[in-house]
Amino acid sequence: MVKLESFEVVHHKNGVRTDNRLENLELSVAGAHHKEHSKGYVDGFNKGYTDGLSKRIRELEERLQKYETVT
């Protein structure tokens, strides 16, 4: 058994903390590990925000087309 240094953390690639198969584990350092997890949340938020804007633009374009066909 190898003891981790205080700055090392084990990352579970599939996000399941109880899945300790070697192919699911990755050694990381604390700052980088936190940054990668945060990046996932930020990317997800940004995708949702962008998707929401795109949906709103499509809705407005549809309303504009309906308005143009009426007038």
C-alpha positions in Angstrom: 0.0 0.0 0.0 1.3 3.5 -0.9 0.5 6.5 1.2 -0.6 9.6 -0.6 1.2 12.9 0.0 -0.9 15.6 1.6 -1.4 17.4 -1.8 -2.4 14.3 -3.7 -5.9 13.2 -4.3 -7.5 10.2 -6.1 -10.0 11.1 -8.8 -12.7 8.6 -9.7 -13.1 9.0 -13.4 -16.7 7.9 -13.5 -17.6 9.9 -10.5 -18.5 6.8 -8.4 -16.4 7.0 -5.2 -17.0 3.4 -4.3 -15.7 2.2 -7.8 -12.0 1.7 -6.9 -11.0 -0.3 -9.9 -7.6 0.7 -11.1 -8.9 1.8 -14.5 -11.3 4.2 -12.8 -8.7 5.9 -10.6 -6.4 8.7 -11.5 -3.9 10.5 -9.3 -4.2 14.3 -9.2 -3.2 17.2 -7.0 -5.7 19.0 -4.9 -5.9 22.3 -6.9 -6.1 20.7 -10.3 -8.7 18.2 -9.1 -10.9 20.9 -7.7 -10.4 23.0 -10.9 -11.4 20.1 -13.1 -14.6 19.5 -11.1 -15.4 23.2 -11.1 -14.8 23.4 -14.9 -17.5 20.7 -15.3 -20.0 22.7 -13.4 -19.1 25.9 -15.2 -19.2 24.2 -18.6 -22.6 22.7 -17.7 -24.0 26.1 -16.5 -22.7 27.8 -19.7 -24.2 25.2 -21.9 -27.6 25.5 -20.2 -27.3 29.3 -20.5 -26.4 29.2 -24.2 -29.1 26.6 -24.9 -31.6 28.8 -23.1 -30.6 31.8 -25.2 -30.7 29.8 -28.4 -34.2 28.6 -27.5 -35.4 32.1 -26.8 -33.9 33.4 -30.1 -35.7 30.6 -32.0 -39.0 31.5 -30.3 -38.6 35.2 -31.2 -37.7 34.3 -34.8 -40.9 32.2 -35.0 -43.0 35.0 -33.6 -41.5 37.4 -36.0 -42.2 35.1 -38.9 -45.8 34.8 -37.8 -46.1 38.5 -37.5 -44.6 39.1 -40.9 -47.0 36.7 -42.6 -50.0 38.4 -40.9 -49.0 41.9 -42.0 
